[in-house]
Amino acid sequence: MNKYIFIYLLIHMFIPKTGLAQELVVKISDLKNLEQTTHKVKGISFYEGRPLSGRVSEMPGQSYSVVSPIEIHQAQYLINSGIQVEKGTPFAVIKGPEVHHYIEQFQQAKLIYEQSKSLYENQQALFKKGLLNQDIWLQTVQLYSKSKLDYEEYQHFFDNIEPSSINADSLIILAPIDGYLLYQHQERTMAGDLLTKIIPHDALRISASFALNNRVTPTALRFETCEIAIATNFNTDSRFFSTLWTEPLPDHCVAHYGQQLNVQPIYNQPLFSIPKNAVFDMDGQYYVLVKSEEFYEAVEVELLSSSSTHYTVSTTRNLGDFEILTSSVSAVQGIMMGIGD
């Protein structure tokens, strides 16, 4: 271990830490006879990060749920889960005595609504002419409003029912939108249980967990020959990770819902390639020594990846075309911290 670093570690073991001992600069004139080889930094506009674990799924809140309004003893699915369907495609048949009763309730609600609507329209004309008592008119309005709400509650479900099946003891359910059909087989379905959800094509994306301590965020994710731009970055309940979501999967990208993928994060932000021997560690952070006319200044960098000789780094400073020190780095670090000369 370099003697300056060894002394620095001993000091930090026995002296309480109160911040960095000195400003992170050192005069070039103070380096005396130290070898000072420098390297001109070049920026890179494109970088592939370490692979991430990705999953094909839907953006939260964008799937369409079909919920059972009643208890169902038998549900027969006509299409396999995960298949893409068009709006109006029959995908399930539900059967049982509760279905028969629900059909009767729907027909009764429809009849009451139609009758109350007719009464409402007739009495509205009389009320406008002053030929109807206000209390009777108010009762008519209340009856019509309640019957309309009751009927619409049934109608929302029956809008996606094959009309020819309404007069039988079973109901054929139709897909309410275009998308991917997803369901789980259940022995018994209770009122309020999910029958299926349908994911629109433009909701199918790739998600991947990403460490919050990274200074830069990928601009795209790549798998096989597909590169898809990042649409948004959701913070999760985790203190350490957020979730990246891509734009919708293009048609030429072949992937299935729930599929696990190894994805390559793509960075298009300004990054820099620097020699490994230019980097030093101080208080758990990485730095390089940037040369100016009279000083070397320690500039913090984040290591993103490495090759045999270089690191790819990000930093808040534009290091492009600046000279950084690549020799005597540990010695300069010791002098900067006031433990060498």
Secondary structure, 3 states (H helix, E strand, C coil): CCHHHHHHHHHHHHCCCCCCCCCCEEEHHHHCCCCCCEEECEEECCEECCCEEEEEEECCCCCEEEECCCCECEEEECCCCCCEECCCCEEEEEECHHHHHHHHHHHHHHHHHHHHHHHHHHHHHHHHCCCCCHHHHHHHHHHHHHHHHHHHHHHHHHCCECHHHCCCCEEEEECCCCEEEECCCCCCECCCCEEEEEECHHHEEEEEEEECCCCCCCCEEEECCEEEEEEEEEECCCCCEEEEEECCCCCCCCCCCCCEEEEEEEECCCEEEEEHHHEEEECCEEEEEEECCCEEEEEEEEEEEECCCEEEEECCCCCCCCEEECCCHHHHHHHHCCCCC
